[in-house]
Amino acid sequence: MNRTTLLSSAFSRIGHTFNGFGLPLSLVLGMAAAFNVTAGERVDQSLSAEGLSLVNVENMRGSVKIIGSDDDEVSVTGELGDRVDRFIFEKNGNMLRLKVVYRSTRRSNNSDGSHLTLTMPKSLRMNFEGVSTEVEVSELDSHVEVKTVSGDILAKQLSDNIELSTVSGDIDSYDLAGKIRLSTISGKIDDRNSSGRLRLKAVSGDLETRSSAQQVSLSVVSGDIEFELGEVEELAIASVSGDASGSLTLMNHGEVKVSGVSSDIALAFNNEVNADFRLHASAGGDIINRITQHKAQRAKYGPSSKLSFTAGNGTGSVRGNVVSGEIKVTNK
């Protein structure tokens, strides 16, 4: 009889024994699922989601796929890495904890990590933390937070409060809704069909988004920004040593604020924009206006220029400032 069969038999006897004292089956299963397993084994465990509000996942290496469902249990399947010391899958109050504990080693990589699939009720909050971990998360309707260092993140059909961050990995997102914050240091962010409030941030990486979010913030250092937006109430763009270009429809009383250093910024308005424009360029920067006939005025002293004009009824606001760069505004 192998170890897995022995454990299953032991769990069964434990269940019968404790049920003899009238304990709930969910408690018995929770106790059983907290037993450790050894490195290289396959995992197939589940726990009742009764009383849970948070699922906390930690896997330092490998890959994790997290899927929301309408089921009333949390289940995990997959294979543990060769350097695993312990596998923890247990309930503690309103939290379920899944943690893969690795033996200390000087050398490690993603190939010796654990590869797991977690299915959980979509209404529960979920936190994930990893290092060299690829993460895919989808179909969750509550707070989602994912942090990894050198792994990529793929996110699909998430809603509510969403925070995804990686250091040297890429983030690809589809159909996110709510308060969305995506950040990377040396990777790329590619966002599609998001809505709500969107914040994208990269250092030494590019940003690209096609979004219907009404409040948008895009920030990059040493990277480019491309955006295709719908009706926007607030748009903020900050760029250093990178270019930013894209289109939007500015709502009545909407606000746009852009700034750049050694950056070219191009704004194309989908509608007949109604806004008050105040644009400034310094250190040899340029301002190009393709909305009205107004031209930028050069400073009498110093290599700077400015342009102020009103388009339509002027209910909105567009503010822009570049240092050693260009601001261009057009109607599509």
C-alpha positions, 0 to 999 in steps of 0.5 A: 500500500503506497503512502497516498493510500495510507493517508487516505485510509487514515483520513477516513478513520479520522473522519469516522472517529471524530464524527463519533463525537459529533464534529462537523464533517467540514472541520474534519476535512479541514484538519485532514487537508492540513497534513503535509505531503512530500516533494514531487507528489501530485496534489488533489485536495479540496475543502469546504468554503463555508465561513471563508472570505479570503484565500491566501496563496503562496508559491515561490516558484513554478506556476499557479492558475486560479479560477473562480467558480460557483462551487462552494468549495476550494480545490487544488490539483497539480504537481509539487516541485522536487525541492518542496519541503511542505505543502500547506492547505488549511482553513484558519477562521475565515481564511484558507491558506495554500502555501508551498514551502521549499527547502533552502538552496542557493540555486533555484529556477522555475523548472523545479517549482510547483505547478498548481491549479486552484479553483475557488468560489468567485465571491471570495477575496484572493491574495497571491505572492510568488517570486519566480512564478507564472500566474494566471487568474480569472473569473473572480468577483471580489478583491484580487491582489497578485504579487510576483517578482520574475513571473508573468501575470495573465488576468481575465474577467476580474472585477471589484478591487484588482491589484497586480504587480510584477518586477521583471515580468509582463502583465496581460489583462482582459475584461477587468472591471472596477478599481484596477492597478497594474504595475511592472518595473522592467516588463510590459503591460497590455490591457484590453477591454477594462472598465471603471478606474484604471491605473497602469505604471511601468519603469523601463517598460511599455504600456498599451491599453484599450479601455472604456475606463472613465478614470485613467492614469498612465505612468512610464519611465523609459518606455512608450504609452499607447492608448485607445480610450472611450469616454473619459472623465479624468486622464493623467499621463506622465512620461519620462524618456518615452512617447505617449500617443492615443485617442479618447472622447473627453466628457463634458467637464472632463479633465486631461493632465499630461506631462513629459520629459524628453517625451513626445505626447500626442492626444487625438480627440474622437469628438468635437472636443469642448475644453479649455487648453493650456499647453506649455513646452520648455527646453526647446519643446514644441506645441502642435495644435490641429484642433483650432487655428491658434498657434503657440507663442514663443517666449521672448527669452529662453527656448520655451513656448505656450498655447492657450485656447478654447475649443467648443464651449470650453467645459472640459480642461486639458493641461499639458507640459513637456520638457525637451519634447512635443505636445500635439493635439488633434481631432480625429 
